[in-house]
Amino acid sequence: MPPTTSTQITIEKSPDYIIKPVAAIRLKKAIERCGRSRDIKFIVVLRDPFTRTVSEYLHWKLYLQSEGKNIRSFEKLAIKNSGHVDNLRAQVNTSAYSYHVQNWLKVFDLSQMCFVDGDRLAKNPYPVAKKLEKCLELEDFITQEHFYYNKAKRFYCPVDRKGNPKCLSSNKGRPHPKIDVDVEMKLRAFFKPYNKALYNVTGINFGWR
């Protein structure tokens, strides 16, 4: 990590931390050595679990194809031959958010978690960013002018200090494959109790179907 002064905040990110309880334990030990365990906060960005599952599948599929390898259809990957959801499949298991969040809450306090609705962030980032700004206890700074809607990419881009938009890479916002309706219903039914448990833990209604 880079050196940080008393007036700065250092941010580091990874999509994998939340699904690895050992990461929370190791991080807790590391920051306790510095005597700063209460200074750390976690930004947890979550999106519709079904959409996230399909998105990860698509990312994995495109990567394997670039390596000259084939991958089964989403339907065959997510659903077992028995017709049940394959809950041990990584793409599916990662979207069972409450399970992972509760593991982290065994190590850290809920007040240290800043939950972000990833779907709302993509559609209208300003109010979501303002809420996050407050959770992180930052000074009032973000305005509507810090976001630019790119019509070609069909999503918002942050604007830097010079007024230049900094859009995400081209692999973001890719169209998802059409998924069998019955498979979608099975997955949404599978995620429903996890969504309810997440609401019970966080008190946040993400509005997922």
Secondary structure in CASP SS format (residue, H / E / C, confidence):
PFRMAT SS
TARGET T0000
AUTHOR 0000-0000-0000
METHOD secondary structure of the structure
MODEL  1
M C 1.00
P C 1.00
P C 1.00
T C 1.00
T C 1.00
S C 1.00
T C 1.00
Q C 1.00
I C 1.00
T C 1.00
I C 1.00
E C 1.00
K C 1.00
S C 1.00
P C 1.00
D C 1.00
Y H 1.00
I H 1.00
I H 1.00
K C 1.00
P H 1.00
V H 1.00
A H 1.00
A H 1.00
I H 1.00
R H 1.00
L H 1.00
K H 1.00
K H 1.00
A H 1.00
I H 1.00
E H 1.00
R H 1.00
C C 1.00
G C 1.00
R C 1.00
S C 1.00
R C 1.00
D C 1.00
I C 1.00
K C 1.00
F E 1.00
I E 1.00
V E 1.00
V E 1.00
L E 1.00
R C 1.00
D C 1.00
P H 1.00
F H 1.00
T H 1.00
R H 1.00
T H 1.00
V H 1.00
S H 1.00
E H 1.00
Y H 1.00
L H 1.00
H H 1.00
W H 1.00
K H 1.00
L H 1.00
Y H 1.00
L H 1.00
Q H 1.00
S H 1.00
E C 1.00
G C 1.00
K C 1.00
N C 1.00
I C 1.00
R C 1.00
S C 1.00
F H 1.00
E H 1.00
K H 1.00
L H 1.00
A H 1.00
I E 1.00
K C 1.00
N C 1.00
S C 1.00
G C 1.00
H C 1.00
V E 1.00
D C 1.00
N C 1.00
L C 1.00
R C 1.00
A H 1.00
Q H 1.00
V H 1.00
N H 1.00
T C 1.00
S C 1.00
A C 1.00
Y H 1.00
S H 1.00
Y H 1.00
H H 1.00
V H 1.00
Q H 1.00
N H 1.00
W H 1.00
L C 1.00
K C 1.00
V C 1.00
F C 1.00
D C 1.00
L H 1.00
S H 1.00
Q H 1.00
M E 1.00
C E 1.00
F E 1.00
V E 1.00
D E 1.00
G H 1.00
D H 1.00
R H 1.00
L H 1.00
A H 1.00
K H 1.00
N C 1.00
P H 1.00
Y H 1.00
P H 1.00
V H 1.00
A H 1.00
K H 1.00
K H 1.00
L H 1.00
E H 1.00
K H 1.00
C H 1.00
L C 1.00
E C 1.00
L C 1.00
E C 1.00
D C 1.00
F C 1.00
I C 1.00
T C 1.00
Q H 1.00
E H 1.00
H H 1.00
F E 1.00
Y E 1.00
Y E 1.00
N E 1.00
K C 1.00
A C 1.00
K C 1.00
R C 1.00
F E 1.00
Y E 1.00
C E 1.00
P E 1.00
V E 1.00
D C 1.00
R C 1.00
K C 1.00
G C 1.00
N C 1.00
P E 1.00
K C 1.00
C C 1.00
L C 1.00
S C 1.00
S C 1.00
N C 1.00
K C 1.00
G C 1.00
R C 1.00
P C 1.00
H C 1.00
P C 1.00
K C 1.00
I C 1.00
D C 1.00
V H 1.00
D H 1.00
V H 1.00
E H 1.00
M H 1.00
K H 1.00
L H 1.00
R H 1.00
A H 1.00
F H 1.00
F H 1.00
K H 1.00
P H 1.00
Y H 1.00
N H 1.00
K H 1.00
A H 1.00
L H 1.00
Y H 1.00
N H 1.00
V H 1.00
T H 1.00
G C 1.00
I C 1.00
N C 1.00
F C 1.00
G C 1.00
W C 1.00
R C 1.00
END
